[in-house]
Amino acid sequence: MGQSENWFIALVVIVFSAMIVWRFLRIMKMRKWNLAWYRGEFPSLVARDGRVTCYSCNSSNIGTERLMEGMYMRRHFCRHCGITLYYSPES
C-alpha cells in the first residue's frame, strides 16, 4: 500500500469518527432540552395542565414531529413561527 492510500484511509476514518461524535453530541443536546428544561427556562409558558406556549411568538399552536435517522426523538415546535421548543424521546 502506498503513502497516498494510507492518507486516504486515515482521512476516511477521521471523517467517519467525526460524524459519529457529532451525532452523539446532537442526541445528548436533545435529551437535555426536554420539557423539564423548557419549564425551567420559561416557567410561565408551561401551564399546569401541560399546555406549552412558544417563547418566541407566544403562540400555543405547538406541533410534534418524529426525527428520523434512528434518533428515536421527537421535536416539539411552534407551528406559527417554526422555532424548536424542546425534544422528547419516542415511546
Distance bins in CASP14 RR format, pairs under 12 A and 6 or more apart:
PFRMAT RR
TARGET T0000
AUTHOR 0000-0000-0000
RMODE 2
METHOD distances of the structure
MODEL  1
1 7 0 0 0 0 0 1 0 0 0 0 0
1 8 0 0 0 0 1 0 0 0 0 0 0
1 9 0 0 0 0 1 0 0 0 0 0 0
1 10 0 0 0 0 0 1 0 0 0 0 0
2 8 0 0 0 0 1 0 0 0 0 0 0
2 9 0 0 0 0 0 1 0 0 0 0 0
3 9 0 0 0 0 0 1 0 0 0 0 0
3 10 0 0 0 0 0 1 0 0 0 0 0
4 10 0 0 0 0 0 1 0 0 0 0 0
4 11 0 0 0 0 0 1 0 0 0 0 0
5 11 0 0 0 0 0 1 0 0 0 0 0
5 12 0 0 0 0 0 1 0 0 0 0 0
6 12 0 0 0 0 0 1 0 0 0 0 0
6 13 0 0 0 0 0 1 0 0 0 0 0
7 13 0 0 0 0 0 1 0 0 0 0 0
7 14 0 0 0 0 0 1 0 0 0 0 0
8 14 0 0 0 0 0 1 0 0 0 0 0
8 15 0 0 0 0 0 1 0 0 0 0 0
9 15 0 0 0 0 0 1 0 0 0 0 0
9 16 0 0 0 0 0 1 0 0 0 0 0
10 16 0 0 0 0 0 1 0 0 0 0 0
10 17 0 0 0 0 0 1 0 0 0 0 0
11 17 0 0 0 0 0 1 0 0 0 0 0
11 18 0 0 0 0 0 1 0 0 0 0 0
12 18 0 0 0 0 0 1 0 0 0 0 0
12 19 0 0 0 0 0 1 0 0 0 0 0
13 19 0 0 0 0 0 1 0 0 0 0 0
13 20 0 0 0 0 0 1 0 0 0 0 0
14 20 0 0 0 0 0 1 0 0 0 0 0
14 21 0 0 0 0 0 1 0 0 0 0 0
15 21 0 0 0 0 0 1 0 0 0 0 0
15 22 0 0 0 0 0 1 0 0 0 0 0
16 22 0 0 0 0 0 1 0 0 0 0 0
16 23 0 0 0 0 0 1 0 0 0 0 0
17 23 0 0 0 0 0 1 0 0 0 0 0
17 24 0 0 0 0 0 1 0 0 0 0 0
18 24 0 0 0 0 0 1 0 0 0 0 0
18 25 0 0 0 0 0 1 0 0 0 0 0
19 25 0 0 0 0 0 1 0 0 0 0 0
19 26 0 0 0 0 0 1 0 0 0 0 0
19 69 0 0 0 0 0 1 0 0 0 0 0
20 26 0 0 0 0 0 1 0 0 0 0 0
20 27 0 0 0 0 0 1 0 0 0 0 0
21 27 0 0 0 0 0 1 0 0 0 0 0
21 28 0 0 0 0 0 1 0 0 0 0 0
22 28 0 0 0 0 0 1 0 0 0 0 0
22 29 0 0 0 0 0 1 0 0 0 0 0
22 69 0 0 0 0 0 1 0 0 0 0 0
23 29 0 0 0 0 0 1 0 0 0 0 0
23 30 0 0 0 0 0 1 0 0 0 0 0
23 67 0 0 0 0 0 1 0 0 0 0 0
23 69 0 0 0 0 1 0 0 0 0 0 0
23 70 0 0 0 0 1 0 0 0 0 0 0
23 71 0 0 0 0 1 0 0 0 0 0 0
23 73 0 0 0 0 0 1 0 0 0 0 0
24 30 0 0 0 0 0 1 0 0 0 0 0
24 31 0 0 0 0 0 1 0 0 0 0 0
24 71 0 0 0 0 0 1 0 0 0 0 0
25 31 0 0 0 0 0 1 0 0 0 0 0
25 32 0 0 0 0 0 1 0 0 0 0 0
26 32 0 0 0 0 0 1 0 0 0 0 0
26 33 0 0 0 0 0 1 0 0 0 0 0
26 67 0 0 0 0 1 0 0 0 0 0 0
26 69 0 0 0 0 1 0 0 0 0 0 0
26 70 0 0 0 0 0 1 0 0 0 0 0
26 71 1 0 0 1 0 0 0 0 0 0 0
26 73 0 0 0 0 1 0 0 0 0 0 0
26 75 0 0 0 0 0 1 0 0 0 0 0
26 87 0 0 0 0 0 1 0 0 0 0 0
27 33 0 0 0 0 0 1 0 0 0 0 0
27 67 0 0 0 0 1 0 0 0 0 0 0
27 69 0 0 0 0 1 0 0 0 0 0 0
27 70 0 0 0 0 1 0 0 0 0 0 0
27 71 1 0 1 0 0 0 0 0 0 0 0
27 72 0 0 0 0 1 0 0 0 0 0 0
27 73 1 0 0 1 0 0 0 0 0 0 0
27 87 0 0 0 0 1 0 0 0 0 0 0
27 89 0 0 0 0 1 0 0 0 0 0 0
28 34 0 0 0 0 0 1 0 0 0 0 0
28 71 0 0 0 0 0 1 0 0 0 0 0
28 73 0 0 0 0 0 1 0 0 0 0 0
28 87 0 0 0 0 0 1 0 0 0 0 0
29 37 0 0 0 0 0 1 0 0 0 0 0
29 71 0 0 0 0 0 1 0 0 0 0 0
29 73 0 0 0 0 0 1 0 0 0 0 0
29 84 0 0 0 0 0 1 0 0 0 0 0
29 86 0 0 0 0 0 1 0 0 0 0 0
29 87 0 0 0 0 1 0 0 0 0 0 0
30 37 0 0 0 0 0 1 0 0 0 0 0
30 67 1 0 0 1 0 0 0 0 0 0 0
30 69 0 0 0 0 0 1 0 0 0 0 0
30 70 0 0 0 0 0 1 0 0 0 0 0
30 71 1 0 0 1 0 0 0 0 0 0 0
30 72 0 0 0 0 0 1 0 0 0 0 0
30 73 1 0 1 0 0 0 0 0 0 0 0
30 74 0 0 0 0 1 0 0 0 0 0 0
30 75 0 0 0 0 1 0 0 0 0 0 0
30 76 0 0 0 0 0 1 0 0 0 0 0
30 84 0 0 0 0 1 0 0 0 0 0 0
30 86 0 0 0 0 1 0 0 0 0 0 0
30 87 1 0 1 0 0 0 0 0 0 0 0
30 88 0 0 0 0 1 0 0 0 0 0 0
30 89 0 0 0 0 1 0 0 0 0 0 0
30 90 0 0 0 0 0 1 0 0 0 0 0
31 37 0 0 0 0 1 0 0 0 0 0 0
31 71 0 0 0 0 0 1 0 0 0 0 0
31 72 0 0 0 0 0 1 0 0 0 0 0
31 73 1 0 0 1 0 0 0 0 0 0 0
31 74 0 0 0 0 0 1 0 0 0 0 0
31 86 0 0 0 0 0 1 0 0 0 0 0
31 87 1 0 0 1 0 0 0 0 0 0 0
31 88 0 0 0 0 1 0 0 0 0 0 0
31 89 1 0 0 1 0 0 0 0 0 0 0
32 38 0 0 0 0 0 1 0 0 0 0 0
32 41 0 0 0 0 0 1 0 0 0 0 0
32 73 0 0 0 0 0 1 0 0 0 0 0
32 86 0 0 0 0 1 0 0 0 0 0 0
32 87 0 0 0 0 1 0 0 0 0 0 0
32 88 0 0 0 0 0 1 0 0 0 0 0
33 39 0 0 0 0 0 1 0 0 0 0 0
33 40 0 0 0 0 0 1 0 0 0 0 0
33 41 0 0 0 0 1 0 0 0 0 0 0
33 73 0 0 0 0 0 1 0 0 0 0 0
33 74 0 0 0 0 0 1 0 0 0 0 0
33 75 0 0 0 0 1 0 0 0 0 0 0
33 76 0 0 0 0 1 0 0 0 0 0 0
33 84 0 0 0 0 1 0 0 0 0 0 0
33 85 0 0 0 0 1 0 0 0 0 0 0
33 86 1 0 1 0 0 0 0 0 0 0 0
33 87 1 0 1 0 0 0 0 0 0 0 0
33 88 0 0 0 0 1 0 0 0 0 0 0
33 89 0 0 0 0 0 1 0 0 0 0 0
34 40 0 0 0 0 0 1 0 0 0 0 0
34 41 0 0 0 0 0 1 0 0 0 0 0
34 46 0 0 0 0 0 1 0 0 0 0 0
34 52 0 0 0 0 0 1 0 0 0 0 0
34 73 0 0 0 0 1 0 0 0 0 0 0
34 74 0 0 0 0 0 1 0 0 0 0 0
34 75 0 0 0 0 0 1 0 0 0 0 0
34 76 0 0 0 0 1 0 0 0 0 0 0
34 85 0 0 0 0 0 1 0 0 0 0 0
34 86 1 0 1 0 0 0 0 0 0 0 0
34 87 1 0 0 1 0 0 0 0 0 0 0
34 88 1 0 0 1 0 0 0 0 0 0 0
34 89 0 0 0 0 1 0 0 0 0 0 0
35 41 0 0 0 0 0 1 0 0 0 0 0
35 42 0 0 0 0 0 1 0 0 0 0 0
35 45 0 0 0 0 0 1 0 0 0 0 0
35 46 1 0 0 1 0 0 0 0 0 0 0
35 50 0 0 0 0 1 0 0 0 0 0 0
35 51 0 0 0 0 0 1 0 0 0 0 0
35 52 1 0 0 1 0 0 0 0 0 0 0
35 62 0 0 0 0 0 1 0 0 0 0 0
35 64 0 0 0 0 0 1 0 0 0 0 0
35 74 0 0 0 0 0 1 0 0 0 0 0
35 76 1 0 0 1 0 0 0 0 0 0 0
35 85 0 0 0 0 1 0 0 0 0 0 0
35 86 1 0 1 0 0 0 0 0 0 0 0
35 87 0 0 0 0 1 0 0 0 0 0 0
35 88 1 0 0 1 0 0 0 0 0 0 0
35 89 0 0 0 0 0 1 0 0 0 0 0
36 42 0 0 0 0 0 1 0 0 0 0 0
36 43 0 0 0 0 0 1 0 0 0 0 0
36 46 0 0 0 0 1 0 0 0 0 0 0
36 50 0 0 0 0 0 1 0 0 0 0 0
36 86 0 0 0 0 1 0 0 0 0 0 0
36 87 0 0 0 0 0 1 0 0 0 0 0
36 88 0 0 0 0 0 1 0 0 0 0 0
37 43 0 0 0 0 0 1 0 0 0 0 0
37 46 0 0 0 0 0 1 0 0 0 0 0
37 76 0 0 0 0 0 1 0 0 0 0 0
37 85 0 0 0 0 0 1 0 0 0 0 0
37 86 1 0 0 1 0 0 0 0 0 0 0
37 87 0 0 0 0 1 0 0 0 0 0 0
37 88 0 0 0 0 0 1 0 0 0 0 0
38 44 0 0 0 0 0 1 0 0 0 0 0
38 45 1 0 0 1 0 0 0 0 0 0 0
38 46 1 0 0 1 0 0 0 0 0 0 0
38 50 0 0 0 0 0 1 0 0 0 0 0
38 52 1 0 0 1 0 0 0 0 0 0 0
38 53 0 0 0 0 0 1 0 0 0 0 0
38 54 0 0 0 0 0 1 0 0 0 0 0
38 55 0 0 0 0 1 0 0 0 0 0 0
38 62 0 0 0 0 0 1 0 0 0 0 0
38 76 0 0 0 0 1 0 0 0 0 0 0
38 77 0 0 0 0 0 1 0 0 0 0 0
38 78 0 0 0 0 0 1 0 0 0 0 0
38 83 0 0 0 0 0 1 0 0 0 0 0
38 84 0 0 0 0 0 1 0 0 0 0 0
38 85 1 0 1 0 0 0 0 0 0 0 0
38 86 1 0 1 0 0 0 0 0 0 0 0
38 87 0 0 0 0 1 0 0 0 0 0 0
38 88 0 0 0 0 0 1 0 0 0 0 0
39 45 0 0 0 0 1 0 0 0 0 0 0
39 46 1 0 1 0 0 0 0 0 0 0 0
39 47 0 0 0 0 0 1 0 0 0 0 0
39 48 0 0 0 0 0 1 0 0 0 0 0
39 50 0 0 0 0 1 0 0 0 0 0 0
39 51 0 0 0 0 0 1 0 0 0 0 0
39 52 0 0 0 0 1 0 0 0 0 0 0
39 53 0 0 0 0 0 1 0 0 0 0 0
39 55 0 0 0 0 0 1 0 0 0 0 0
39 85 0 0 0 0 0 1 0 0 0 0 0
39 86 0 0 0 0 1 0 0 0 0 0 0
40 46 0 0 0 0 1 0 0 0 0 0 0
40 55 0 0 0 0 0 1 0 0 0 0 0
40 86 0 0 0 0 0 1 0 0 0 0 0
41 52 0 0 0 0 0 1 0 0 0 0 0
41 55 1 0 0 1 0 0 0 0 0 0 0
41 85 0 0 0 0 1 0 0 0 0 0 0
41 86 0 0 0 0 1 0 0 0 0 0 0
42 52 0 0 0 0 1 0 0 0 0 0 0
42 53 1 0 0 1 0 0 0 0 0 0 0
42 54 0 0 0 0 1 0 0 0 0 0 0
42 55 1 0 1 0 0 0 0 0 0 0 0
42 56 0 0 0 0 0 1 0 0 0 0 0
42 58 0 0 0 0 0 1 0 0 0 0 0
42 85 0 0 0 0 1 0 0 0 0 0 0
42 86 0 0 0 0 1 0 0 0 0 0 0
43 52 0 0 0 0 0 1 0 0 0 0 0
43 53 0 0 0 0 0 1 0 0 0 0 0
43 55 0 0 0 0 0 1 0 0 0 0 0
44 52 0 0 0 0 0 1 0 0 0 0 0
44 53 0 0 0 0 1 0 0 0 0 0 0
44 55 0 0 0 0 1 0 0 0 0 0 0
44 58 0 0 0 0 0 1 0 0 0 0 0
45 51 0 0 0 0 1 0 0 0 0 0 0
45 52 1 0 0 1 0 0 0 0 0 0 0
45 53 1 0 1 0 0 0 0 0 0 0 0
45 54 1 0 0 1 0 0 0 0 0 0 0
45 55 1 0 1 0 0 0 0 0 0 0 0
45 56 0 0 0 0 0 1 0 0 0 0 0
45 57 0 0 0 0 0 1 0 0 0 0 0
45 58 0 0 0 0 1 0 0 0 0 0 0
45 59 0 0 0 0 0 1 0 0 0 0 0
45 60 0 0 0 0 1 0 0 0 0 0 0
45 62 0 0 0 0 0 1 0 0 0 0 0
45 78 0 0 0 0 0 1 0 0 0 0 0
45 85 0 0 0 0 1 0 0 0 0 0 0
45 86 0 0 0 0 0 1 0 0 0 0 0
46 52 1 0 1 0 0 0 0 0 0 0 0
46 53 1 0 0 1 0 0 0 0 0 0 0
46 54 0 0 0 0 0 1 0 0 0 0 0
46 55 0 0 0 0 0 1 0 0 0 0 0
46 60 0 0 0 0 0 1 0 0 0 0 0
46 62 0 0 0 0 0 1 0 0 0 0 0
46 76 0 0 0 0 0 1 0 0 0 0 0
46 85 0 0 0 0 1 0 0 0 0 0 0
46 86 0 0 0 0 1 0 0 0 0 0 0
47 53 1 0 0 1 0 0 0 0 0 0 0
47 60 0 0 0 0 1 0 0 0 0 0 0
47 62 0 0 0 0 0 1 0 0 0 0 0
49 60 0 0 0 0 0 1 0 0 0 0 0
50 60 0 0 0 0 0 1 0 0 0 0 0
50 62 0 0 0 0 0 1 0 0 0 0 0
50 76 0 0 0 0 0 1 0 0 0 0 0
51 59 0 0 0 0 0 1 0 0 0 0 0
51 60 1 0 0 1 0 0 0 0 0 0 0
51 61 0 0 0 0 0 1 0 0 0 0 0
51 62 0 0 0 0 1 0 0 0 0 0 0
51 76 0 0 0 0 0 1 0 0 0 0 0
52 58 0 0 0 0 0 1 0 0 0 0 0
52 59 0 0 0 0 1 0 0 0 0 0 0
52 60 1 0 0 1 0 0 0 0 0 0 0
52 61 0 0 0 0 0 1 0 0 0 0 0
52 62 1 0 1 0 0 0 0 0 0 0 0
52 63 0 0 0 0 1 0 0 0 0 0 0
52 64 0 0 0 0 0 1 0 0 0 0 0
52 76 1 0 0 1 0 0 0 0 0 0 0
52 77 0 0 0 0 0 1 0 0 0 0 0
52 78 0 0 0 0 1 0 0 0 0 0 0
52 79 0 0 0 0 0 1 0 0 0 0 0
52 85 1 0 0 1 0 0 0 0 0 0 0
52 86 1 0 0 1 0 0 0 0 0 0 0
52 88 0 0 0 0 0 1 0 0 0 0 0
53 59 1 0 0 1 0 0 0 0 0 0 0
53 60 1 0 1 0 0 0 0 0 0 0 0
53 61 0 0 0 0 1 0 0 0 0 0 0
53 62 1 0 0 1 0 0 0 0 0 0 0
53 76 0 0 0 0 0 1 0 0 0 0 0
53 78 0 0 0 0 1 0 0 0 0 0 0
53 80 0 0 0 0 0 1 0 0 0 0 0
53 81 0 0 0 0 0 1 0 0 0 0 0
53 83 0 0 0 0 0 1 0 0 0 0 0
53 85 0 0 0 0 1 0 0 0 0 0 0
54 60 1 0 0 1 0 0 0 0 0 0 0
54 61 0 0 0 0 1 0 0 0 0 0 0
54 62 1 0 0 1 0 0 0 0 0 0 0
54 63 0 0 0 0 0 1 0 0 0 0 0
54 76 0 0 0 0 1 0 0 0 0 0 0
54 77 0 0 0 0 1 0 0 0 0 0 0
54 78 1 1 0 0 0 0 0 0 0 0 0
54 79 0 0 0 0 1 0 0 0 0 0 0
54 80 1 0 0 1 0 0 0 0 0 0 0
54 81 1 0 0 1 0 0 0 0 0 0 0
54 82 0 0 0 0 1 0 0 0 0 0 0
54 83 1 0 0 1 0 0 0 0 0 0 0
54 84 0 0 0 0 0 1 0 0 0 0 0
54 85 1 0 0 1 0 0 0 0 0 0 0
54 86 0 0 0 0 0 1 0 0 0 0 0
55 62 0 0 0 0 0 1 0 0 0 0 0
55 76 0 0 0 0 0 1 0 0 0 0 0
55 77 0 0 0 0 0 1 0 0 0 0 0
55 78 0 0 0 0 1 0 0 0 0 0 0
55 80 0 0 0 0 0 1 0 0 0 0 0
55 81 0 0 0 0 1 0 0 0 0 0 0
55 82 0 0 0 0 0 1 0 0 0 0 0
55 83 1 0 0 1 0 0 0 0 0 0 0
55 84 0 0 0 0 0 1 0 0 0 0 0
55 85 1 0 0 1 0 0 0 0 0 0 0
55 86 0 0 0 0 0 1 0 0 0 0 0
56 62 0 0 0 0 0 1 0 0 0 0 0
56 77 0 0 0 0 0 1 0 0 0 0 0
56 78 1 0 0 1 0 0 0 0 0 0 0
56 80 0 0 0 0 1 0 0 0 0 0 0
56 81 1 0 1 0 0 0 0 0 0 0 0
56 82 0 0 0 0 1 0 0 0 0 0 0
56 83 1 0 1 0 0 0 0 0 0 0 0
56 84 0 0 0 0 0 1 0 0 0 0 0
56 85 0 0 0 0 1 0 0 0 0 0 0
57 77 0 0 0 0 0 1 0 0 0 0 0
57 78 1 0 0 1 0 0 0 0 0 0 0
57 79 0 0 0 0 0 1 0 0 0 0 0
57 80 1 0 1 0 0 0 0 0 0 0 0
57 81 1 0 1 0 0 0 0 0 0 0 0
57 82 0 0 0 0 1 0 0 0 0 0 0
57 83 1 0 0 1 0 0 0 0 0 0 0
57 85 0 0 0 0 0 1 0 0 0 0 0
58 78 0 0 0 0 1 0 0 0 0 0 0
58 80 0 0 0 0 1 0 0 0 0 0 0
58 81 0 0 0 0 1 0 0 0 0 0 0
58 83 0 0 0 0 0 1 0 0 0 0 0
59 77 0 0 0 0 0 1 0 0 0 0 0
59 78 1 0 1 0 0 0 0 0 0 0 0
59 79 1 0 0 1 0 0 0 0 0 0 0
59 80 1 1 0 0 0 0 0 0 0 0 0
59 81 1 0 0 1 0 0 0 0 0 0 0
59 82 0 0 0 0 1 0 0 0 0 0 0
59 83 0 0 0 0 1 0 0 0 0 0 0
59 85 0 0 0 0 0 1 0 0 0 0 0
60 78 0 0 0 0 1 0 0 0 0 0 0
60 79 0 0 0 0 1 0 0 0 0 0 0
60 80 0 0 0 0 1 0 0 0 0 0 0
60 85 0 0 0 0 0 1 0 0 0 0 0
61 76 0 0 0 0 0 1 0 0 0 0 0
61 77 0 0 0 0 1 0 0 0 0 0 0
61 78 1 0 0 1 0 0 0 0 0 0 0
61 79 1 0 1 0 0 0 0 0 0 0 0
61 80 1 0 1 0 0 0 0 0 0 0 0
61 81 0 0 0 0 1 0 0 0 0 0 0
61 82 0 0 0 0 1 0 0 0 0 0 0
61 85 0 0 0 0 0 1 0 0 0 0 0
62 74 0 0 0 0 0 1 0 0 0 0 0
62 75 0 0 0 0 0 1 0 0 0 0 0
62 76 1 0 1 0 0 0 0 0 0 0 0
62 77 1 0 0 1 0 0 0 0 0 0 0
62 78 1 0 0 1 0 0 0 0 0 0 0
62 79 1 0 0 1 0 0 0 0 0 0 0
62 80 0 0 0 0 1 0 0 0 0 0 0
62 81 0 0 0 0 0 1 0 0 0 0 0
62 82 0 0 0 0 0 1 0 0 0 0 0
62 83 0 0 0 0 0 1 0 0 0 0 0
62 84 0 0 0 0 0 1 0 0 0 0 0
62 85 1 0 0 1 0 0 0 0 0 0 0
62 86 0 0 0 0 1 0 0 0 0 0 0
62 88 0 0 0 0 0 1 0 0 0 0 0
63 74 0 0 0 0 1 0 0 0 0 0 0
63 75 0 0 0 0 1 0 0 0 0 0 0
63 76 1 0 0 1 0 0 0 0 0 0 0
63 77 1 0 1 0 0 0 0 0 0 0 0
63 78 1 0 0 1 0 0 0 0 0 0 0
63 79 1 0 1 0 0 0 0 0 0 0 0
63 80 0 0 0 0 0 1 0 0 0 0 0
63 81 0 0 0 0 0 1 0 0 0 0 0
63 82 0 0 0 0 1 0 0 0 0 0 0
63 83 0 0 0 0 0 1 0 0 0 0 0
63 84 0 0 0 0 0 1 0 0 0 0 0
63 85 0 0 0 0 1 0 0 0 0 0 0
63 86 0 0 0 0 0 1 0 0 0 0 0
63 88 0 0 0 0 0 1 0 0 0 0 0
64 73 0 0 0 0 0 1 0 0 0 0 0
64 74 1 0 1 0 0 0 0 0 0 0 0
64 75 1 0 0 1 0 0 0 0 0 0 0
64 76 1 0 1 0 0 0 0 0 0 0 0
64 77 1 0 0 1 0 0 0 0 0 0 0
64 78 0 0 0 0 0 1 0 0 0 0 0
64 79 0 0 0 0 0 1 0 0 0 0 0
64 84 0 0 0 0 0 1 0 0 0 0 0
64 85 0 0 0 0 0 1 0 0 0 0 0
64 86 0 0 0 0 0 1 0 0 0 0 0
64 87 0 0 0 0 1 0 0 0 0 0 0
64 88 1 0 0 1 0 0 0 0 0 0 0
64 90 0 0 0 0 0 1 0 0 0 0 0
64 91 0 0 0 0 0 1 0 0 0 0 0
65 71 0 0 0 0 0 1 0 0 0 0 0
65 73 0 0 0 0 1 0 0 0 0 0 0
65 74 1 0 0 1 0 0 0 0 0 0 0
65 75 1 0 1 0 0 0 0 0 0 0 0
65 76 0 0 0 0 1 0 0 0 0 0 0
65 77 1 0 0 1 0 0 0 0 0 0 0
65 79 0 0 0 0 0 1 0 0 0 0 0
65 82 0 0 0 0 0 1 0 0 0 0 0
65 84 0 0 0 0 1 0 0 0 0 0 0
65 85 0 0 0 0 0 1 0 0 0 0 0
65 87 0 0 0 0 0 1 0 0 0 0 0
65 88 0 0 0 0 0 1 0 0 0 0 0
65 90 0 0 0 0 0 1 0 0 0 0 0
66 72 0 0 0 0 1 0 0 0 0 0 0
66 73 1 0 0 1 0 0 0 0 0 0 0
66 74 1 0 1 0 0 0 0 0 0 0 0
66 75 0 0 0 0 1 0 0 0 0 0 0
66 76 0 0 0 0 0 1 0 0 0 0 0
66 87 0 0 0 0 0 1 0 0 0 0 0
66 88 0 0 0 0 0 1 0 0 0 0 0
66 89 0 0 0 0 0 1 0 0 0 0 0
66 90 1 0 0 1 0 0 0 0 0 0 0
66 91 0 0 0 0 0 1 0 0 0 0 0
67 73 1 0 1 0 0 0 0 0 0 0 0
67 74 1 0 0 1 0 0 0 0 0 0 0
67 75 1 0 1 0 0 0 0 0 0 0 0
67 76 0 0 0 0 0 1 0 0 0 0 0
67 77 0 0 0 0 0 1 0 0 0 0 0
67 84 0 0 0 0 0 1 0 0 0 0 0
67 87 1 0 0 1 0 0 0 0 0 0 0
67 88 0 0 0 0 0 1 0 0 0 0 0
67 89 0 0 0 0 0 1 0 0 0 0 0
67 90 0 0 0 0 1 0 0 0 0 0 0
68 74 0 0 0 0 0 1 0 0 0 0 0
68 75 0 0 0 0 0 1 0 0 0 0 0
68 90 0 0 0 0 0 1 0 0 0 0 0
70 89 0 0 0 0 0 1 0 0 0 0 0
70 90 0 0 0 0 1 0 0 0 0 0 0
71 87 0 0 0 0 1 0 0 0 0 0 0
71 88 0 0 0 0 0 1 0 0 0 0 0
71 89 0 0 0 0 1 0 0 0 0 0 0
71 90 0 0 0 0 1 0 0 0 0 0 0
72 87 0 0 0 0 0 1 0 0 0 0 0
72 88 0 0 0 0 0 1 0 0 0 0 0
72 89 1 0 0 1 0 0 0 0 0 0 0
72 90 1 0 1 0 0 0 0 0 0 0 0
72 91 0 0 0 0 1 0 0 0 0 0 0
73 84 0 0 0 0 0 1 0 0 0 0 0
73 86 0 0 0 0 0 1 0 0 0 0 0
73 87 1 0 1 0 0 0 0 0 0 0 0
73 88 1 0 0 1 0 0 0 0 0 0 0
73 89 1 0 1 0 0 0 0 0 0 0 0
73 90 1 0 0 1 0 0 0 0 0 0 0
73 91 0 0 0 0 0 1 0 0 0 0 0
74 84 0 0 0 0 0 1 0 0 0 0 0
74 85 0 0 0 0 0 1 0 0 0 0 0
74 86 0 0 0 0 1 0 0 0 0 0 0
74 87 1 0 0 1 0 0 0 0 0 0 0
74 88 1 0 1 0 0 0 0 0 0 0 0
74 89 1 0 0 1 0 0 0 0 0 0 0
74 90 1 0 1 0 0 0 0 0 0 0 0
74 91 0 0 0 0 1 0 0 0 0 0 0
75 82 0 0 0 0 0 1 0 0 0 0 0
75 83 0 0 0 0 0 1 0 0 0 0 0
75 84 1 0 1 0 0 0 0 0 0 0 0
75 85 0 0 0 0 1 0 0 0 0 0 0
75 86 0 0 0 0 1 0 0 0 0 0 0
75 87 1 0 1 0 0 0 0 0 0 0 0
75 88 0 0 0 0 1 0 0 0 0 0 0
75 89 0 0 0 0 0 1 0 0 0 0 0
75 90 0 0 0 0 0 1 0 0 0 0 0
76 82 0 0 0 0 0 1 0 0 0 0 0
76 83 0 0 0 0 0 1 0 0 0 0 0
76 84 1 0 0 1 0 0 0 0 0 0 0
76 85 1 0 1 0 0 0 0 0 0 0 0
76 86 1 0 1 0 0 0 0 0 0 0 0
76 87 1 0 0 1 0 0 0 0 0 0 0
76 88 1 0 0 1 0 0 0 0 0 0 0
76 89 0 0 0 0 0 1 0 0 0 0 0
77 83 1 0 0 1 0 0 0 0 0 0 0
77 84 1 0 1 0 0 0 0 0 0 0 0
77 85 1 0 0 1 0 0 0 0 0 0 0
77 86 0 0 0 0 1 0 0 0 0 0 0
77 87 0 0 0 0 1 0 0 0 0 0 0
77 88 0 0 0 0 0 1 0 0 0 0 0
78 84 0 0 0 0 1 0 0 0 0 0 0
78 85 1 0 0 1 0 0 0 0 0 0 0
78 86 0 0 0 0 0 1 0 0 0 0 0
79 85 0 0 0 0 0 1 0 0 0 0 0
END
